[in-house]
């Protein structure tokens, strides 16, 4: 009799898991309380995977020997609680796919900020080096679908804390932790230490043959490493701008405008002024990418060329256009306070800041000094803007209260003057007004194109 697997969630993680399970001979049933996108349904149909949407058929799900849960579904969901009460193991797509990846190696990137840029840069370097590599996890294709449909030698994976929470035997051959700052605390009992421990799962199961890359400037990461004591077995490769570091295995250190990344006997030196991606946060991202790809055996010349050639990632400080000497920048991916800190840090002109959305327990204190010095107007864009207005009253001279994108964009246009930058950097999730941060960013760019650039 076939072993039964239930998949909860029909998004990119869910459909990939279901297809891999089907290919491996399991009896698969996929269930989604919402609507499954037509493109995913088409792939499920192509592989003859049984699925349902708009409901959970409990008897089918609770009859499974294992459940693969999509990362967006919290452990507090009633269906998940019932599964756990039955003692049925609940795992992530990452855990499941790793069982079938064969000899392929993984470069896994997690952290509160910088994940997408770092992952995309590592993928570009690996591709430029001629490696057969997939891009998955939070971006790109489903890791499970890549494993099911092709043979890769490397998988570059952006991993959220939610994905890591569902990993038990999975191992990162090269693990990158960009930083740990408060984010998603609503899923972790509003305790930073719970969230930080989830991030540190990037190191679990690593051996002396593996690498762990981390920021020596990040106090929370340093605290977690102290707590781990001697349990970390991987080669440690720290990177830093503000901290004096030295590691026998390798490191990356910024001196003036250049940094040198070293792993073993190989090193690469990067002039940060030649990078297309700007800001100190992107120096960190480039450092970690250089270390990861050196650890993967890529030629330093390829790494240097790829870093200089790499362009900004969509929705992360992405230029959306310039007209009448007013810049419009899409930073919709900045869904937490720390991401916005880096965005405001990189602003060189008076800034009209568009922020707001679904608050995740934000403390805006770290932004107040930048707001005082750099932000001429705050345009609040959300269903409930009370907290933003209260926290920045008396700090930012002009605050506009808006509840739709159209209203917010019109307000930003109204207060912006030649020489200014209009920055969408929300510090919040997007779910009050948009499907996701990508939807928010695209609507921002479309509005700019239609109402500013094409006027």
ZAMARGU-4260 file (C-alpha; in steps of 0.2 Angstrom, whole numbers, plus 5000, padded with zeros to 4 digits):
<rodrens>
0) 5000/5000/5000 | 5006/5017/4995 | 5012/5029/5009 | 5000/5044/5011 | 5006/5062/5011
5) 4995/5077/5013 | 5001/5094/5007 | 4994/5110/5015 | 4994/5125/5004 | 4993/5126/4985
10) 5006/5140/4982 | 5023/5138/4975 | 5030/5128/4989 | 5014/5116/4990 | 5012/5112/4972
15) 5031/5108/4970 | 5030/5096/4985 | 5015/5088/4979 | 5023/5084/4962 | 5039/5078/4970
20) 5029/5066/4981 | 5019/5060/4966 | 5035/5057/4956 | 5042/5047/4971 | 5027/5036/4972
25) 5017/5042/4986 | 4998/5044/4988 | 4997/5063/4987 | 4982/5074/4992 | 4984/5093/4992
30) 4972/5105/5001 | 4971/5124/5001 | 4958/5134/5011 | 4960/5148/4999 | 4960/5148/4980
35) 4974/5139/4970 | 4982/5149/4956 | 4977/5143/4938 | 4995/5140/4933 | 4998/5129/4948
40) 4982/5119/4945 | 4988/5116/4927 | 5004/5108/4934 | 4995/5098/4947 | 4983/5092/4933
45) 4998/5088/4922 | 5005/5076/4936 | 4988/5069/4940 | 4989/5076/4958 | 4973/5076/4968
50) 4969/5093/4976 | 4955/5103/4984 | 4953/5122/4986 | 4942/5133/4998 | 4941/5119/5011
55) 4951/5106/5021 | 4943/5088/5020 | 4949/5083/5038 | 4947/5064/5035 | 4959/5064/5020
60) 4972/5075/5028 | 4972/5066/5045 | 4974/5049/5036 | 4991/5054/5030 | 5007/5047/5037
65) 5016/5064/5035 | 5011/5082/5031 | 5021/5095/5021 | 5015/5112/5027 | 5018/5128/5017
70) 5027/5141/5026 | 5013/5154/5026 | 5002/5143/5037 | 5005/5146/5055 | 5006/5132/5068
75) 4991/5140/5076 | 4980/5136/5062 | 4966/5124/5067 | 4970/5111/5054 | 4989/5111/5059
80) 4984/5109/5077 | 4973/5094/5073 | 4987/5086/5063 | 4999/5088/5078 | 4986/5081/5090
85) 4986/5065/5080 | 5005/5064/5081 | 5007/5066/5062 | 5024/5073/5058 | 5023/5090/5050
90) 5038/5096/5039 | 5043/5109/5026 | 5045/5108/5008 | 5064/5111/5011 | 5065/5096/5022
95) 5055/5085/5010 | 5065/5090/4994 | 5082/5088/5002 | 5078/5069/5004 | 5079/5067/4985
100) 5092/5080/4979 | 5105/5066/4978 | 5123/5072/4977 | 5118/5090/4974 | 5125/5103/4986
105) 5115/5118/4994 | 5119/5136/4997 | 5106/5142/5009 | 5103/5160/5014 | 5093/5166/5028
110) 5092/5182/5039 | 5080/5196/5043 | 5086/5208/5029 | 5097/5206/5013 | 5091/5188/5009
115) 5084/5191/4992 | 5098/5202/4986 | 5111/5190/4993 | 5103/5175/4986 | 5101/5182/4969
120) 5119/5188/4968 | 5125/5171/4973 | 5114/5163/4960 | 5121/5175/4947 | 5139/5171/4952
125) 5136/5152/4951 | 5127/5154/4934 | 5141/5165/4927 | 5153/5152/4933 | 5145/5139/4922
130) 5137/5128/4937 | 5121/5119/4934 | 5111/5128/4948 | 5093/5130/4953 | 5086/5145/4962
135) 5073/5141/4975 | 5065/5143/4992 | 5057/5160/4994 | 5062/5166/4977 | 5064/5157/4960
140) 5056/5140/4957 | 5050/5128/4971 | 5065/5118/4977 | 5054/5102/4977 | 5049/5105/4959
145) 5067/5108/4954 | 5072/5091/4962 | 5057/5083/4953 | 5060/5089/4936 | 5079/5091/4933
150) 5096/5086/4939 | 5106/5100/4947 | 5123/5100/4955 | 5119/5116/4966 | 5103/5123/4974
155) 5104/5141/4980 | 5090/5143/4992 | 5083/5158/5001 | 5075/5152/5017 | 5063/5160/5029
160) 5062/5156/5048 | 5046/5148/5044 | 5054/5136/5031 | 5068/5132/5044 | 5055/5128/5057
165) 5050/5113/5047 | 5067/5107/5044 | 5074/5093/5055 | 5087/5082/5045 | 5090/5095/5031
170) 5108/5102/5030 | 5115/5117/5022 | 5132/5113/5014 | 5135/5132/5014 | 5124/5142/5026
175) 5123/5161/5026 | 5115/5171/5040 | 5114/5189/5034 | 5108/5196/5051 | 5095/5194/5064
180) 5083/5209/5068 | 5065/5210/5075 | 5053/5203/5062 | 5038/5191/5061 | 5037/5192/5080
185) 5019/5189/5079 | 5023/5171/5074 | 5036/5169/5089 | 5026/5175/5104 | 5033/5192/5102
190) 5050/5186/5108 | 5066/5190/5098 | 5075/5175/5105 | 5062/5163/5098 | 5064/5170/5081
195) 5083/5171/5082 | 5083/5152/5087 | 5073/5148/5071 | 5086/5158/5061 | 5100/5148/5069
200) 5093/5132/5062 | 5103/5136/5046 | 5117/5128/5056 | 5109/5112/5062 | 5116/5096/5056
205) 5132/5105/5048 | 5148/5095/5049 | 5166/5100/5048 | 5165/5099/5029 | 5152/5113/5028
210) 5153/5132/5030 | 5143/5145/5040 | 5144/5163/5035 | 5138/5177/5046 | 5139/5195/5051
215) 5152/5199/5065 | 5143/5216/5066 | 5126/5209/5071 | 5125/5208/5090 | 5110/5196/5090
220) 5120/5183/5079 | 5135/5185/5090 | 5124/5182/5106 | 5117/5166/5098 | 5134/5160/5093
225) 5139/5162/5111 | 5124/5152/5117 | 5128/5138/5105 | 5146/5136/5112 | 5155/5122/5104
230) 5140/5114/5095 | 5144/5123/5079 | 5155/5111/5069 | 5156/5120/5052 | 5170/5132/5046
235) 5165/5149/5052 | 5167/5163/5039 | 5163/5180/5047 | 5161/5196/5037 | 5162/5214/5045
240) 5162/5232/5042 | 5163/5239/5060 | 5171/5224/5070 | 5189/5218/5070 | 5189/5200/5065
245) 5201/5186/5061 | 5196/5168/5056 | 5208/5155/5052 | 5195/5148/5039 | 5192/5165/5031
250) 5183/5181/5032 | 5178/5197/5023 | 5183/5214/5030 | 5179/5232/5023 | 5194/5244/5023
255) 5190/5261/5016 | 5180/5258/4999 | 5187/5240/4996 | 5184/5223/5005 | 5193/5207/5003
260) 5185/5191/5005 | 5196/5176/5009 | 5191/5157/5010 | 5206/5146/5013 | 5220/5151/5001
265) 5208/5160/4989 | 5203/5178/4990 | 5194/5192/4980 | 5195/5210/4982 | 5180/5221/4978
270) 5180/5240/4975 | 5163/5244/4982 | 5162/5260/4971 | 5161/5249/4956 | 5146/5240/4962
275) 5129/5244/4954 | 5120/5241/4970 | 5122/5255/4982 | 5122/5257/5001 | 5131/5249/5016
280) 5118/5235/5017 | 5123/5230/4999 | 5142/5229/5004 | 5136/5217/5017 | 5127/5207/5004
285) 5141/5207/4992 | 5153/5201/5006 | 5142/5186/5011 | 5140/5182/4992 | 5159/5182/4989
290) 5162/5171/5004 | 5149/5159/4999 | 5154/5157/4981 | 5173/5156/4986 | 5168/5142/4998
295) 5159/5134/4983 | 5175/5134/4973 | 5171/5148/4961 | 5186/5157/4953 | 5189/5174/4961
300) 5189/5183/4944 | 5171/5177/4940 | 5166/5183/4957 | 5173/5200/4954 | 5165/5202/4937
305) 5148/5196/4943 | 5147/5207/4958 | 5152/5222/4947 | 5139/5217/4934 | 5124/5214/4947
310) 5109/5225/4946 | 5097/5229/4960 | 5084/5216/4964 | 5065/5220/4960 | 5056/5229/4975
315) 5073/5232/4984 | 5078/5250/4982 | 5073/5248/4964 | 5073/5264/4954 | 5055/5267/4947
320) 5059/5282/4937 | 5064/5301/4938 | 5055/5316/4932 | 5057/5334/4936 | 5072/5330/4946
325) 5061/5319/4958 | 5067/5301/4960 | 5054/5287/4964 | 5061/5272/4972 | 5052/5255/4975
330) 5057/5247/4991 | 5041/5237/4994 | 5051/5222/5000 | 5056/5232/5016 | 5043/5224/5027
335) 5052/5227/5043 | 5060/5241/5053 | 5078/5236/5050 | 5075/5235/5031 | 5069/5253/5031
340) 5084/5258/5042 | 5095/5253/5028 | 5084/5261/5015 | 5084/5278/5024 | 5103/5276/5028
345) 5106/5276/5009 | 5095/5291/5005 | 5105/5306/4999 | 5091/5318/4995 | 5076/5325/5005
350) 5064/5311/5006 | 5045/5308/5005 | 5043/5292/5014 | 5028/5281/5010 | 5025/5268/5024
355) 5012/5257/5032 | 5002/5241/5031 | 5000/5227/5042 | 5010/5230/5058 | 5020/5215/5064
360) 5024/5222/5082 | 5036/5236/5075 | 5046/5247/5086 | 5050/5262/5076 | 5063/5270/5088
365) 5078/5265/5077 | 5071/5275/5062 | 5068/5291/5071 | 5085/5299/5069 | 5086/5296/5051
370) 5067/5302/5050 | 5072/5318/5059 | 5087/5322/5047 | 5081/5315/5030 | 5062/5314/5029
375) 5053/5329/5024 | 5036/5321/5024 | 5028/5304/5029 | 5014/5297/5018 | 5005/5284/5028
380) 4997/5270/5017 | 4987/5257/5027 | 4970/5253/5034 | 4976/5258/5051 | 4989/5272/5052
385) 4987/5277/5070 | 5004/5269/5077 | 5014/5277/5062 | 5006/5294/5065 | 5009/5293/5084
390) 5027/5288/5083 | 5033/5301/5070 | 5022/5316/5076 | 5034/5330/5080 | 5049/5321/5071
395) 5043/5322/5053 | 5035/5340/5049 | 5022/5334/5037 | 5012/5318/5039 | 4998/5313/5027
400) 4985/5299/5032 | 4980/5289/5017 | 4971/5273/5015 | 4973/5267/4997 | 4988/5267/4985
405) 4980/5280/4974 | 4977/5292/4988 | 4995/5289/4995 | 5003/5292/4978 | 4994/5308/4975
410) 4999/5314/4992 | 5017/5310/4988 | 5017/5319/4972 | 5009/5334/4980 | 5022/5336/4993
415) 5038/5331/4983 | 5048/5345/4975 | 5063/5345/4963 | 5078/5337/4971 | 5068/5325/4982
420) 5066/5306/4982 | 5049/5298/4985 | 5053/5281/4994 | 5041/5267/4996 | 5048/5258/5011
425) 5033/5252/5021 | 5041/5243/5036 | 5025/5233/5037 | 5017/5218/5028 | 5006/5222/5013
430) 4991/5211/5017 | 4979/5225/5022 | 4978/5232/5004 | 4988/5221/4993 | 4991/5202/4989
435) 5009/5203/4994 | 5024/5215/4993 | 5027/5211/4975 | 5009/5217/4971 | 5012/5232/4981
440) 5028/5236/4972 | 5021/5233/4955 | 5006/5244/4958 | 5018/5258/4964 | 5029/5256/4948
445) 5013/5256/4937 | 5007/5272/4945 | 5023/5281/4943 | 5024/5275/4925 | 5007/5281/4921
450) 5005/5297/4931 | 5023/5303/4932 | 5034/5297/4917 | 5021/5296/4904 | 5012/5313/4907
</rodrens>
